[in-house]
């Protein structure tokens, strides 16, 4: 678990990236390409990319160094995903190209501790060598192969998520925004507990946090490994399976059951509500309302937070997306 520690100043500096981050999408995409993860979400993309690579030797060669530096599991050098939110891919590539030798040495040494590396990797931080420029070109070409044909779909998914995050922020403030990251993270003020492959503590110390929604991020969020860099949390957005749930008029009721669908729809339509208000609106007993809310909360479709003596419940971005709101 990754535990992100907030101060009051950090809560005032939580931001959400409004556009896809091309290099984060590329890094996550390389990870998805080399695994079988997300057969429904990424299966067609994986087949299309592999067919394209089979016909394009230049694209295949460009991808090889990235597959060396970006393992499907474990440490990935941070310099590949600079924290730039404006200027798009061109600015990100320039940041990579200008990475200092000291940082390259540190991060590549750490990567070498986790897996064997070919000899060309050591040339990336040598003075007067153009290897880093060649790597940057490989990143650019791989973006064209892995991302460019699918960019409209990626932008739509990110845009939908940003809209839902904005709604959560407007309805309930920063705490609601952070709580709406369920099921990937749990807001236990002043700590955001994130589903993460290793135990780690991250103290923001007034730097705030940039939330980066990602199409190719899978199952659980990821973050920069170096705690001294600008804090970033990359999290997966809702993808195609939600479309399947909405394929027919009664699909959502079959998925959730009628009572939970009524409860979720009420919260989506009316904002934060107490358990008693939910019970009254759904015409069910208070214990039943508590149970149904618990199931929805465990599934990441609603978030609950205490306000004085009351606990209020609201639909999360995932719940709203499921309802197509």
N, C-alpha and C positions, 0 to 999 in steps of 0.2 A: 504494500500500500504506500502511496505517495501522500504525505500529509503537508498541505500548503498552509502556512501560518500567516494570518492577516493581522495587520494593525488597523486602527480606525482610518489612518491615512491611505492604506492600501484599498480599503473598501470604497474610497472616493476615486480610485484610479483603476477600476476594472473596466476593460475595454473589450469589444468584440470586433474582430476583423470583418469588414463588410464584403470583401471579395475573396475568392479562393487564393490561397498562397501557392503559387505555381511550384516552388521548390519543395515545400512540404508535401504537396500532392504527388510530385515526382518521386520523392523518397518513399512515401507510403505506397505509391504505385509499383515501384520496383520490388518492394516487399511482397505485395499481393501477386505480382507476376510470377514469382518464384515459389509460390505455395499453392495449395488448393483451397485456401480460405475463401469463404463467401462464394460458394458455387453459384448461387442464385443471383447475387448482386454483381459479381465480377466475371462469371463464367463466359458470357458472350464477349466482353471486353478482352479477356485473356486470349480467347481463340482468335479474335480479330487481330490483336497485336502480334501474336505469334505468326499468323499468316503473313502479316506485313513484313515482319523481320525476316521471314524465309525468303522473301523476294527482294530484300534491300540489304546488301552486304555492308554498306556504309552505316546504316542504322544498327546492324548487329554489332559491328566493331565499336560503335559509340556506347552501346549499352554495357559492354564487357567490363570496363573499369568501374562503372557504377555498381555492378553486381559484386565486385570485389570490395568496395567501400561500404556497401549497404547490405548487411546480412539480414535475412528474414527475422532473426531473433538476436537480441543482444545489443551491444553498444554500436551507435552510429555517430560518426564525427559531427559535431555541431556546426562546423564551418559550412557544411552543405546546405544548411537551412538558416540563413541570416534573418534576423527579425526586422524585416522591412515591410511596412504596410502600404506604402505608396510607391508608384513608379513601375509596378509589375515585374515581369520576368527580367527585363533589361537591367533594372537597378539591382535585383537580387544576384544576377550573374556577375555584375561588377563588384559587388561585395565579396563574392566568392573569389574572384580573380585577385582582389587586393588583400586577401588573408595574410596575416603576418607569418614569417617563418617560425617565430617562437610558438605561436598558436598551432600551426601545422604540426610542428615537432611534438608538442604535447598531446594533441588529439590522435595523431597517427601512432604514437607510441602506445597510447591506451588501446587503440584498435588492435595493434600487433600483440598485445597481451591476451587478447581473447580469441584470436584466430591467426593462422599463418598467412603472410602477405607476400605477394610476388615482389621481385626486386625493384620494379618500376615505381612502386609506391614511395620508396625512400627518396626518389628524385623530385618529388613534389615540393619539398622545402629546401632544395639546393639553390643557391644564388646563381643567377644567370641562366637558369634552365627554364624552358618554356612549357614544362610539363603541366603546370597549373593552368596555363592558358588552354592547353589541349584538353584538360579535364573540363574546363568551363565550356568549351565547344561541345564536348560530349554531353554535358547537361542540357545544353540548348537543343541539340539534335534529338535527344531522348524525350524532351518535352514535346517536340513536334510529333514523335512517333507514338508515345504513350498517352499524351494528354490532348493535343490539339484537335483531333477529330471528335473528341468527346467533351470538349470544353463547354458547349452550350448546356449539356446535361449536368455537368459539374456546377456551372454557375446557377442553374435553376435550383439544384438541391441546396447549395449554400445560401442562396437568396431566401428560400423558404425557411431555412433554419434561422437566419438572421432576423427575419420578420417575427418569428415566434419568440426568439430571445428578447427582442425589443418589446414585445407585448408583455412578457413576463416582468421585464424591468419596469415598464410603465404601471403595471397593475400592483406590483409588490415591492419595488425597489431592488437594490443590489442583492439583498438576502434571497429574494425570490428568484432572481436570475441565477445565483449560484445553486440554490436548491433545485432548480429546474434542470440541472445537469444530470440528475438521476436518469437511468440506473448506473451511469458511468462514474458518478461521484456523489458524495453525501456531504451536505453543508451542516457541520456541527460547530457553530460559531465559537471561537474565531478561526476554526480550522476547516479546510476543505479536504475531505478524505477521498482520495482518488483511487479507483481500481488500477493497480500498477503491478508489474511483474516482480519488483523488488521493494523492500522496505526502505523508505527514504524520507527525510525531512527537508522541506524547503521553506526558508524564512524570507518573506518578501521584503521586510524592513523598509517600507515606504515606497518601494519601486512600483507597486501596483501589479496587475496581471493582465496579460493579453490573451484572450480566448480566441482560438483559431479553429473555426469549423472546417472539417475536412471530409471530402467524399471518399478518399481511399484509405483513410484511417479506419481500423477494423477492431471491433469488439471493445477495446478500452483505449483511453487517452494515452498520449505520449507527450514528452516534454524534453527540453534541452537538458543534457546531462550535466553541464557546467553550471553550478548554482550562482556563479558570479555574473553570468550573462543576463540580459533582460528576461524576466520570467515570462514563459509562454506555456500555455496548455492547449494542445491540439486534441480535438475530440471528434468522434465520428458523427456524421449527420444521418438522418433517416434516409433510407434508400428504397429500392424497388419493392421489398416485401410489403410495405404499407400500401402500395398500389394494389397488390394482390388482395389485401383485406378489404379494399373498397371496390372490388371488381363487380359485386352485385349489391343490390339494395339492402338485403338483409345480412350481408357478409359480416358486418361488425357485431351484430347481435349473436351470430353463430360463434364468433371468435370470443367475445367477452361474456355473453349471457345478457338477457334483457335488463336485469336490474343494474348491473355494472355499467351498461351502456347508458341508461337513464341518468345515473349518478355522474358519469363522466361528461355527458352532454350538458347537464345542469351547471356543472362547474365551468365548462367552457363558455357557456352563455352568460353566466352571472358573476364570474370572478370568484374571489375568495369567499368561502362560506364555512360556517361552523358545522359540526356534526349534526346538531339539532336541526339546523336549517336544511341540510341535505336530507335528513330523515323525513322531514315534513314535505319537502318538494317531491321526493321519490315515493312518498306514501308507504314508508317502511318503518319498522320499529328501530329505536335508537341502537340497540345491540347489533341489529342487522346492518345498519348504516356504518357503524364502526368497523364491522367485519369487511364489508364491501370496499370501504375506503382503504383499509389495510391491504387488501389484495391489489387494488389499483396502485397504491403507493409502492408496494414491493415490485410491481411491474414497471415502475418508472413513469406511469401515466399521470400521476398527480403528485403534488408536493404538499407537505403540511408544516406549518410553523406556528409557534405559540405567540399570542398577543394577550398579555395579561393573564386572565383566568380562562381564556378561550383558546382553542386550537382551530386555526382556519386552514382550509384545504383549497387548492387551486390546481387547474390542469397544467401540466408541464408542456413544453414545446412538443415533446413526443406524443402526448395525449391529444393535443390540438391537431397535430399533423395526421394522426390516425382518424380523426373526425373530419379531416379536410377543411379545417377552419383557418 
